[in-house]
């Protein structure tokens, strides 16, 4: 039952409720100009309490809630790359919503946040995909708060993201001609001193991510079966460098060509000799360990790739673009999208179809033309048969 009383010239209201442990709690609000305003506030809060909404929890800072939500529901199950993305969003929330209670943020406040995030003052606009990732994570946290009866309004509903358009998808991978030129350029200079070129070649031939290539050990390679096993990744921030794969589906066995198998076998022999000459141990049995006893980092791998692409006169892509190039090349060669999906270690086929939908649409046009040619041949046979039957009649 609510209690209403007057203090000086204003009215105060108090509503009681019971927490999850059965303890009686109170929420108070003062400063109402009239008794009616105080009563309306009390009535609404009593309705909220009866609907399972905890008014006290709604008064916590949004920054505190988002951190607890992340630590409880997300952090324990996420791969490191995904955790970093959530931690980035946590930093954004802390900066923008500092001092803001969860129950006082309005839809207008949130839309302004999205606008400001996409177009920060004094900086170039952020990408649309970056805005989308931040928005998705915050919306998820807010929905949890609603489901748990902490707040009743979804202040993220019906808001719109903005940002800089993504680069055209065709800029993220090489066409068939440049793929073959890059392969020849990389193979022409595979030495122990140019280790990142071999890393690029392996990625181009397998579709493996940089971290997956960097995490390869010699027990992952089978010369007899011509395979590479992806079962871990490399992370320079960890003590021994090894981390888990992006997800369980990323653990996979990839068939490689006889030529790439021969290259790796020869390199293994060369590596043993060179490391012995340099007095460098390789206790983790890494495939890619350089003359300084370290795994080349992502920056070095990208720098090498940029130099090679410039030399062959190709457009510039990132090391991750080698993964897209690998998939695109196979699609153009007519390889099944389902096999490509498994080769890339995607969590499901729909991911592969979504990422490469632009290529699949192009292939669909070619397949349509082939289908019409095939059907036209059938029409010819039917025409001859019908003509013959008429003649015999």
VOPA-844361 format. One record per residue (C-alpha): x, y, z; residue in one letter; residue number from 1. Coordinates in steps of 0.02 Angstrom, whole numbers. Layout:
# residues N
{u->X&v->Y&w->Z&type->A&seq->NUM}
...
This chain:
# residues 393
{u->0&v->0&w->0&type->X&seq->1}
{u->67&v->172&w->-45&type->X&seq->2}
{u->82&v->311&w->82&type->X&seq->3}
{u->62&v->494&w->35&type->X&seq->4}
{u->111&v->639&w->148&type->X&seq->5}
{u->147&v->823&w->139&type->X&seq->6}
{u->312&v->900&w->191&type->X&seq->7}
{u->313&v->1087&w->186&type->X&seq->8}
{u->242&v->1144&w->20&type->X&seq->9}
{u->272&v->981&w->-75&type->X&seq->10}
{u->205&v->803&w->-68&type->X&seq->11}
{u->301&v->642&w->-45&type->X&seq->12}
{u->253&v->464&w->-95&type->X&seq->13}
{u->317&v->294&w->-37&type->X&seq->14}
{u->283&v->123&w->-112&type->X&seq->15}
{u->332&v->-42&w->-31&type->X&seq->16}
{u->378&v->-204&w->-119&type->X&seq->17}
{u->464&v->-369&w->-82&type->X&seq->18}
{u->630&v->-418&w->-161&type->X&seq->19}
{u->677&v->-591&w->-224&type->X&seq->20}
{u->725&v->-645&w->-47&type->X&seq->21}
{u->558&v->-593&w->27&type->X&seq->22}
{u->626&v->-438&w->112&type->X&seq->23}
{u->516&v->-286&w->116&type->X&seq->24}
{u->589&v->-135&w->25&type->X&seq->25}
{u->531&v->42&w->-6&type->X&seq->26}
{u->551&v->171&w->-143&type->X&seq->27}
{u->521&v->353&w->-107&type->X&seq->28}
{u->492&v->504&w->-215&type->X&seq->29}
{u->469&v->683&w->-155&type->X&seq->30}
{u->445&v->856&w->-227&type->X&seq->31}
{u->271&v->834&w->-302&type->X&seq->32}
{u->175&v->996&w->-315&type->X&seq->33}
{u->5&v->917&w->-280&type->X&seq->34}
{u->-61&v->764&w->-190&type->X&seq->35}
{u->-135&v->702&w->-354&type->X&seq->36}
{u->37&v->698&w->-437&type->X&seq->37}
{u->108&v->600&w->-290&type->X&seq->38}
{u->-38&v->478&w->-297&type->X&seq->39}
{u->-18&v->452&w->-485&type->X&seq->40}
{u->167&v->414&w->-461&type->X&seq->41}
{u->127&v->291&w->-322&type->X&seq->42}
{u->-10&v->206&w->-424&type->X&seq->43}
{u->105&v->181&w->-573&type->X&seq->44}
{u->245&v->109&w->-466&type->X&seq->45}
{u->124&v->-10&w->-380&type->X&seq->46}
{u->67&v->-70&w->-552&type->X&seq->47}
{u->249&v->-95&w->-603&type->X&seq->48}
{u->286&v->-194&w->-445&type->X&seq->49}
{u->134&v->-305&w->-474&type->X&seq->50}
{u->198&v->-337&w->-652&type->X&seq->51}
{u->365&v->-398&w->-587&type->X&seq->52}
{u->465&v->-240&w->-617&type->X&seq->53}
{u->594&v->-203&w->-482&type->X&seq->54}
{u->597&v->-14&w->-466&type->X&seq->55}
{u->755&v->-6&w->-362&type->X&seq->56}
{u->858&v->-105&w->-488&type->X&seq->57}
{u->803&v->13&w->-625&type->X&seq->58}
{u->889&v->154&w->-534&type->X&seq->59}
{u->1063&v->77&w->-552&type->X&seq->60}
{u->1185&v->158&w->-672&type->X&seq->61}
{u->1173&v->91&w->-849&type->X&seq->62}
{u->1362&v->72&w->-852&type->X&seq->63}
{u->1355&v->-41&w->-698&type->X&seq->64}
{u->1213&v->-145&w->-770&type->X&seq->65}
{u->1298&v->-168&w->-939&type->X&seq->66}
{u->1459&v->-227&w->-854&type->X&seq->67}
{u->1367&v->-352&w->-742&type->X&seq->68}
{u->1264&v->-414&w->-890&type->X&seq->69}
{u->1421&v->-441&w->-995&type->X&seq->70}
{u->1514&v->-530&w->-854&type->X&seq->71}
{u->1365&v->-643&w->-814&type->X&seq->72}
{u->1293&v->-688&w->-984&type->X&seq->73}
{u->1429&v->-659&w->-1113&type->X&seq->74}
{u->1607&v->-664&w->-1049&type->X&seq->75}
{u->1610&v->-847&w->-992&type->X&seq->76}
{u->1564&v->-917&w->-1163&type->X&seq->77}
{u->1647&v->-798&w->-1286&type->X&seq->78}
{u->1806&v->-822&w->-1386&type->X&seq->79}
{u->1941&v->-692&w->-1356&type->X&seq->80}
{u->1904&v->-594&w->-1516&type->X&seq->81}
{u->1720&v->-580&w->-1468&type->X&seq->82}
{u->1764&v->-530&w->-1289&type->X&seq->83}
{u->1871&v->-388&w->-1355&type->X&seq->84}
{u->1724&v->-326&w->-1458&type->X&seq->85}
{u->1610&v->-324&w->-1305&type->X&seq->86}
{u->1744&v->-239&w->-1201&type->X&seq->87}
{u->1758&v->-106&w->-1335&type->X&seq->88}
{u->1570&v->-76&w->-1322&type->X&seq->89}
{u->1586&v->-71&w->-1133&type->X&seq->90}
{u->1712&v->71&w->-1152&type->X&seq->91}
{u->1594&v->165&w->-1267&type->X&seq->92}
{u->1449&v->144&w->-1144&type->X&seq->93}
{u->1557&v->203&w->-999&type->X&seq->94}
{u->1609&v->360&w->-1092&type->X&seq->95}
{u->1439&v->409&w->-1159&type->X&seq->96}
{u->1317&v->355&w->-1024&type->X&seq->97}
{u->1422&v->396&w->-870&type->X&seq->98}
{u->1307&v->443&w->-725&type->X&seq->99}
{u->1148&v->393&w->-818&type->X&seq->100}
{u->1024&v->279&w->-729&type->X&seq->101}
{u->954&v->132&w->-824&type->X&seq->102}
{u->774&v->188&w->-800&type->X&seq->103}
{u->801&v->369&w->-855&type->X&seq->104}
{u->875&v->341&w->-1028&type->X&seq->105}
{u->749&v->387&w->-1163&type->X&seq->106}
{u->735&v->335&w->-1343&type->X&seq->107}
{u->790&v->511&w->-1393&type->X&seq->108}
{u->944&v->493&w->-1282&type->X&seq->109}
{u->988&v->329&w->-1365&type->X&seq->110}
{u->959&v->391&w->-1542&type->X&seq->111}
{u->1073&v->539&w->-1505&type->X&seq->112}
{u->1204&v->416&w->-1443&type->X&seq->113}
{u->1193&v->317&w->-1606&type->X&seq->114}
{u->1209&v->477&w->-1707&type->X&seq->115}
{u->1358&v->538&w->-1607&type->X&seq->116}
{u->1444&v->369&w->-1614&type->X&seq->117}
{u->1428&v->359&w->-1803&type->X&seq->118}
{u->1493&v->537&w->-1827&type->X&seq->119}
{u->1614&v->580&w->-1686&type->X&seq->120}
{u->1670&v->760&w->-1674&type->X&seq->121}
{u->1842&v->789&w->-1747&type->X&seq->122}
{u->1856&v->614&w->-1819&type->X&seq->123}
{u->1807&v->527&w->-1979&type->X&seq->124}
{u->1639&v->437&w->-1977&type->X&seq->125}
{u->1636&v->261&w->-1910&type->X&seq->126}
{u->1582&v->119&w->-2022&type->X&seq->127}
{u->1403&v->60&w->-2031&type->X&seq->128}
{u->1455&v->-114&w->-1974&type->X&seq->129}
{u->1540&v->-41&w->-1819&type->X&seq->130}
{u->1379&v->52&w->-1775&type->X&seq->131}
{u->1281&v->-107&w->-1801&type->X&seq->132}
{u->1391&v->-212&w->-1686&type->X&seq->133}
{u->1383&v->-86&w->-1544&type->X&seq->134}
{u->1195&v->-67&w->-1565&type->X&seq->135}
{u->1161&v->-254&w->-1566&type->X&seq->136}
{u->1257&v->-281&w->-1404&type->X&seq->137}
{u->1173&v->-138&w->-1312&type->X&seq->138}
{u->1000&v->-189&w->-1374&type->X&seq->139}
{u->1031&v->-365&w->-1310&type->X&seq->140}
{u->1077&v->-301&w->-1136&type->X&seq->141}
{u->923&v->-188&w->-1130&type->X&seq->142}
{u->810&v->-333&w->-1180&type->X&seq->143}
{u->881&v->-437&w->-1036&type->X&seq->144}
{u->840&v->-293&w->-918&type->X&seq->145}
{u->661&v->-292&w->-980&type->X&seq->146}
{u->644&v->-482&w->-968&type->X&seq->147}
{u->710&v->-475&w->-788&type->X&seq->148}
{u->584&v->-343&w->-738&type->X&seq->149}
{u->716&v->-210&w->-707&type->X&seq->150}
{u->644&v->-83&w->-830&type->X&seq->151}
{u->483&v->-81&w->-930&type->X&seq->152}
{u->528&v->27&w->-1080&type->X&seq->153}
{u->644&v->-27&w->-1220&type->X&seq->154}
{u->733&v->135&w->-1258&type->X&seq->155}
{u->826&v->55&w->-1404&type->X&seq->156}
{u->665&v->12&w->-1499&type->X&seq->157}
{u->634&v->95&w->-1668&type->X&seq->158}
{u->802&v->183&w->-1669&type->X&seq->159}
{u->913&v->189&w->-1824&type->X&seq->160}
{u->1099&v->167&w->-1847&type->X&seq->161}
{u->1206&v->264&w->-1969&type->X&seq->162}
{u->1388&v->268&w->-2022&type->X&seq->163}
{u->1509&v->263&w->-2166&type->X&seq->164}
{u->1461&v->138&w->-2301&type->X&seq->165}
{u->1569&v->-17&w->-2312&type->X&seq->166}
{u->1697&v->-39&w->-2448&type->X&seq->167}
{u->1625&v->-129&w->-2600&type->X&seq->168}
{u->1636&v->-315&w->-2569&type->X&seq->169}
{u->1737&v->-340&w->-2727&type->X&seq->170}
{u->1876&v->-235&w->-2648&type->X&seq->171}
{u->1901&v->-366&w->-2511&type->X&seq->172}
{u->1962&v->-506&w->-2625&type->X&seq->173}
{u->2062&v->-533&w->-2784&type->X&seq->174}
{u->1992&v->-591&w->-2949&type->X&seq->175}
{u->2049&v->-755&w->-3026&type->X&seq->176}
{u->2189&v->-680&w->-3130&type->X&seq->177}
{u->2266&v->-584&w->-2986&type->X&seq->178}
{u->2246&v->-734&w->-2871&type->X&seq->179}
{u->2353&v->-837&w->-2988&type->X&seq->180}
{u->2481&v->-695&w->-3006&type->X&seq->181}
{u->2493&v->-680&w->-2817&type->X&seq->182}
{u->2517&v->-867&w->-2797&type->X&seq->183}
{u->2663&v->-864&w->-2920&type->X&seq->184}
{u->2740&v->-711&w->-2836&type->X&seq->185}
{u->2732&v->-789&w->-2663&type->X&seq->186}
{u->2802&v->-956&w->-2720&type->X&seq->187}
{u->2948&v->-872&w->-2809&type->X&seq->188}
{u->3023&v->-808&w->-2647&type->X&seq->189}
{u->2988&v->-932&w->-2508&type->X&seq->190}
{u->3137&v->-921&w->-2392&type->X&seq->191}
{u->3163&v->-934&w->-2204&type->X&seq->192}
{u->3194&v->-745&w->-2200&type->X&seq->193}
{u->3029&v->-712&w->-2290&type->X&seq->194}
{u->2919&v->-818&w->-2179&type->X&seq->195}
{u->2765&v->-707&w->-2197&type->X&seq->196}
{u->2757&v->-749&w->-2383&type->X&seq->197}
{u->2733&v->-932&w->-2341&type->X&seq->198}
{u->2601&v->-882&w->-2213&type->X&seq->199}
{u->2510&v->-785&w->-2349&type->X&seq->200}
{u->2522&v->-932&w->-2469&type->X&seq->201}
{u->2450&v->-1052&w->-2340&type->X&seq->202}
{u->2304&v->-933&w->-2306&type->X&seq->203}
{u->2273&v->-910&w->-2492&type->X&seq->204}
{u->2273&v->-1099&w->-2520&type->X&seq->205}
{u->2168&v->-1146&w->-2368&type->X&seq->206}
{u->2059&v->-996&w->-2322&type->X&seq->207}
{u->2129&v->-1001&w->-2145&type->X&seq->208}
{u->2129&v->-842&w->-2041&type->X&seq->209}
{u->2294&v->-760&w->-1989&type->X&seq->210}
{u->2277&v->-822&w->-1809&type->X&seq->211}
{u->2242&v->-999&w->-1872&type->X&seq->212}
{u->2394&v->-997&w->-1987&type->X&seq->213}
{u->2505&v->-924&w->-1852&type->X&seq->214}
{u->2447&v->-1058&w->-1729&type->X&seq->215}
{u->2494&v->-1205&w->-1840&type->X&seq->216}
{u->2617&v->-1331&w->-1769&type->X&seq->217}
{u->2704&v->-1468&w->-1865&type->X&seq->218}
{u->2590&v->-1602&w->-1793&type->X&seq->219}
{u->2447&v->-1512&w->-1883&type->X&seq->220}
{u->2528&v->-1553&w->-2051&type->X&seq->221}
{u->2516&v->-1724&w->-2132&type->X&seq->222}
{u->2622&v->-1750&w->-2286&type->X&seq->223}
{u->2553&v->-1926&w->-2312&type->X&seq->224}
{u->2371&v->-1869&w->-2312&type->X&seq->225}
{u->2404&v->-1692&w->-2381&type->X&seq->226}
{u->2307&v->-1605&w->-2242&type->X&seq->227}
{u->2320&v->-1462&w->-2118&type->X&seq->228}
{u->2224&v->-1474&w->-1955&type->X&seq->229}
{u->2156&v->-1313&w->-1879&type->X&seq->230}
{u->2134&v->-1345&w->-1692&type->X&seq->231}
{u->2198&v->-1185&w->-1609&type->X&seq->232}
{u->2248&v->-1006&w->-1644&type->X&seq->233}
{u->2395&v->-894&w->-1598&type->X&seq->234}
{u->2377&v->-748&w->-1479&type->X&seq->235}
{u->2532&v->-646&w->-1436&type->X&seq->236}
{u->2450&v->-583&w->-1275&type->X&seq->237}
{u->2446&v->-756&w->-1196&type->X&seq->238}
{u->2593&v->-838&w->-1107&type->X&seq->239}
{u->2622&v->-978&w->-1230&type->X&seq->240}
{u->2529&v->-894&w->-1372&type->X&seq->241}
{u->2398&v->-1028&w->-1403&type->X&seq->242}
{u->2213&v->-990&w->-1391&type->X&seq->243}
{u->2054&v->-1080&w->-1439&type->X&seq->244}
{u->1976&v->-1064&w->-1611&type->X&seq->245}
{u->1836&v->-941&w->-1645&type->X&seq->246}
{u->1707&v->-1078&w->-1617&type->X&seq->247}
{u->1696&v->-1268&w->-1621&type->X&seq->248}
{u->1656&v->-1267&w->-1807&type->X&seq->249}
{u->1821&v->-1179&w->-1838&type->X&seq->250}
{u->1911&v->-1338&w->-1787&type->X&seq->251}
{u->1930&v->-1428&w->-1952&type->X&seq->252}
{u->2040&v->-1534&w->-2065&type->X&seq->253}
{u->2085&v->-1450&w->-2230&type->X&seq->254}
{u->2145&v->-1545&w->-2383&type->X&seq->255}
{u->2289&v->-1459&w->-2472&type->X&seq->256}
{u->2369&v->-1482&w->-2642&type->X&seq->257}
{u->2518&v->-1597&w->-2672&type->X&seq->258}
{u->2618&v->-1442&w->-2718&type->X&seq->259}
{u->2583&v->-1351&w->-2554&type->X&seq->260}
{u->2621&v->-1511&w->-2459&type->X&seq->261}
{u->2790&v->-1523&w->-2546&type->X&seq->262}
{u->2827&v->-1341&w->-2504&type->X&seq->263}
{u->2788&v->-1368&w->-2320&type->X&seq->264}
{u->2891&v->-1528&w->-2312&type->X&seq->265}
{u->3042&v->-1440&w->-2390&type->X&seq->266}
{u->3019&v->-1292&w->-2274&type->X&seq->267}
{u->3017&v->-1406&w->-2122&type->X&seq->268}
{u->3188&v->-1472&w->-2170&type->X&seq->269}
{u->3252&v->-1295&w->-2199&type->X&seq->270}
{u->3181&v->-1234&w->-2033&type->X&seq->271}
{u->3271&v->-1368&w->-1933&type->X&seq->272}
{u->3437&v->-1319&w->-2011&type->X&seq->273}
{u->3413&v->-1131&w->-1992&type->X&seq->274}
{u->3352&v->-1136&w->-1811&type->X&seq->275}
{u->3500&v->-1245&w->-1765&type->X&seq->276}
{u->3619&v->-1122&w->-1849&type->X&seq->277}
{u->3541&v->-976&w->-1755&type->X&seq->278}
{u->3534&v->-1070&w->-1590&type->X&seq->279}
{u->3345&v->-1045&w->-1577&type->X&seq->280}
{u->3235&v->-1172&w->-1488&type->X&seq->281}
{u->3061&v->-1213&w->-1549&type->X&seq->282}
{u->2982&v->-1298&w->-1398&type->X&seq->283}
{u->2805&v->-1272&w->-1463&type->X&seq->284}
{u->2851&v->-1351&w->-1631&type->X&seq->285}
{u->2782&v->-1201&w->-1725&type->X&seq->286}
{u->2779&v->-1200&w->-1914&type->X&seq->287}
{u->2797&v->-1011&w->-1921&type->X&seq->288}
{u->2938&v->-955&w->-1807&type->X&seq->289}
{u->3061&v->-827&w->-1875&type->X&seq->290}
{u->3247&v->-794&w->-1855&type->X&seq->291}
{u->3210&v->-701&w->-1693&type->X&seq->292}
{u->3119&v->-849&w->-1615&type->X&seq->293}
{u->2949&v->-765&w->-1632&type->X&seq->294}
{u->2790&v->-790&w->-1732&type->X&seq->295}
{u->2772&v->-646&w->-1857&type->X&seq->296}
{u->2631&v->-532&w->-1803&type->X&seq->297}
{u->2479&v->-483&w->-1904&type->X&seq->298}
{u->2553&v->-312&w->-1946&type->X&seq->299}
{u->2710&v->-391&w->-2022&type->X&seq->300}
{u->2605&v->-515&w->-2121&type->X&seq->301}
{u->2498&v->-373&w->-2191&type->X&seq->302}
{u->2649&v->-266&w->-2235&type->X&seq->303}
{u->2727&v->-408&w->-2333&type->X&seq->304}
{u->2564&v->-440&w->-2425&type->X&seq->305}
{u->2544&v->-256&w->-2470&type->X&seq->306}
{u->2720&v->-251&w->-2544&type->X&seq->307}
{u->2692&v->-407&w->-2650&type->X&seq->308}
{u->2522&v->-346&w->-2713&type->X&seq->309}
{u->2597&v->-179&w->-2762&type->X&seq->310}
{u->2739&v->-264&w->-2855&type->X&seq->311}
{u->2622&v->-372&w->-2961&type->X&seq->312}
{u->2507&v->-223&w->-2997&type->X&seq->313}
{u->2357&v->-292&w->-2905&type->X&seq->314}
{u->2231&v->-200&w->-2798&type->X&seq->315}
{u->2271&v->-197&w->-2613&type->X&seq->316}
{u->2185&v->-313&w->-2490&type->X&seq->317}
{u->2219&v->-363&w->-2310&type->X&seq->318}
{u->2285&v->-531&w->-2249&type->X&seq->319}
{u->2106&v->-575&w->-2202&type->X&seq->320}
{u->2061&v->-537&w->-2383&type->X&seq->321}
{u->2160&v->-693&w->-2430&type->X&seq->322}
{u->2024&v->-794&w->-2344&type->X&seq->323}
{u->1891&v->-706&w->-2448&type->X&seq->324}
{u->1997&v->-730&w->-2604&type->X&seq->325}
{u->2011&v->-916&w->-2569&type->X&seq->326}
{u->1822&v->-935&w->-2552&type->X&seq->327}
{u->1786&v->-822&w->-2702&type->X&seq->328}
{u->1906&v->-919&w->-2812&type->X&seq->329}
{u->1824&v->-1085&w->-2768&type->X&seq->330}
{u->1650&v->-1012&w->-2799&type->X&seq->331}
{u->1703&v->-953&w->-2972&type->X&seq->332}
{u->1772&v->-1126&w->-3006&type->X&seq->333}
{u->1602&v->-1201&w->-2967&type->X&seq->334}
{u->1646&v->-1285&w->-2801&type->X&seq->335}
{u->1495&v->-1323&w->-2690&type->X&seq->336}
{u->1454&v->-1185&w->-2566&type->X&seq->337}
{u->1424&v->-1319&w->-2434&type->X&seq->338}
{u->1600&v->-1387&w->-2454&type->X&seq->339}
{u->1672&v->-1210&w->-2451&type->X&seq->340}
{u->1577&v->-1175&w->-2290&type->X&seq->341}
{u->1655&v->-1326&w->-2205&type->X&seq->342}
{u->1827&v->-1283&w->-2273&type->X&seq->343}
{u->1814&v->-1107&w->-2201&type->X&seq->344}
{u->1749&v->-1171&w->-2034&type->X&seq->345}
{u->1590&v->-1068&w->-2037&type->X&seq->346}
{u->1465&v->-1105&w->-1899&type->X&seq->347}
{u->1331&v->-1143&w->-2029&type->X&seq->348}
{u->1300&v->-1135&w->-2216&type->X&seq->349}
{u->1193&v->-980&w->-2201&type->X&seq->350}
{u->1346&v->-882&w->-2143&type->X&seq->351}
{u->1439&v->-928&w->-2302&type->X&seq->352}
{u->1289&v->-888&w->-2410&type->X&seq->353}
{u->1268&v->-718&w->-2325&type->X&seq->354}
{u->1452&v->-670&w->-2336&type->X&seq->355}
{u->1468&v->-720&w->-2519&type->X&seq->356}
{u->1293&v->-682&w->-2578&type->X&seq->357}
{u->1359&v->-555&w->-2704&type->X&seq->358}
{u->1464&v->-690&w->-2788&type->X&seq->359}
{u->1325&v->-816&w->-2782&type->X&seq->360}
{u->1210&v->-694&w->-2872&type->X&seq->361}
{u->1339&v->-675&w->-3010&type->X&seq->362}
{u->1357&v->-863&w->-3022&type->X&seq->363}
{u->1168&v->-880&w->-3028&type->X&seq->364}
{u->1165&v->-776&w->-3187&type->X&seq->365}
{u->1292&v->-892&w->-3267&type->X&seq->366}
{u->1198&v->-1046&w->-3208&type->X&seq->367}
{u->1035&v->-975&w->-3277&type->X&seq->368}
{u->1116&v->-953&w->-3447&type->X&seq->369}
{u->1183&v->-1132&w->-3441&type->X&seq->370}
{u->1012&v->-1197&w->-3389&type->X&seq->371}
{u->927&v->-1109&w->-3534&type->X&seq->372}
{u->1054&v->-1182&w->-3656&type->X&seq->373}
{u->1021&v->-1355&w->-3585&type->X&seq->374}
{u->833&v->-1332&w->-3596&type->X&seq->375}
{u->850&v->-1267&w->-3773&type->X&seq->376}
{u->935&v->-1430&w->-3819&type->X&seq->377}
{u->789&v->-1523&w->-3744&type->X&seq->378}
{u->670&v->-1414&w->-3845&type->X&seq->379}
{u->766&v->-1465&w->-4002&type->X&seq->380}
{u->744&v->-1649&w->-3965&type->X&seq->381}
{u->559&v->-1626&w->-3928&type->X&seq->382}
{u->537&v->-1525&w->-4088&type->X&seq->383}
{u->617&v->-1662&w->-4193&type->X&seq->384}
{u->509&v->-1795&w->-4109&type->X&seq->385}
{u->349&v->-1697&w->-4136&type->X&seq->386}
{u->397&v->-1660&w->-4317&type->X&seq->387}
{u->431&v->-1844&w->-4349&type->X&seq->388}
{u->265&v->-1897&w->-4273&type->X&seq->389}
{u->171&v->-1775&w->-4381&type->X&seq->390}
{u->263&v->-1837&w->-4536&type->X&seq->391}
{u->221&v->-2020&w->-4497&type->X&seq->392}
{u->39&v->-1972&w->-4469&type->X&seq->393}
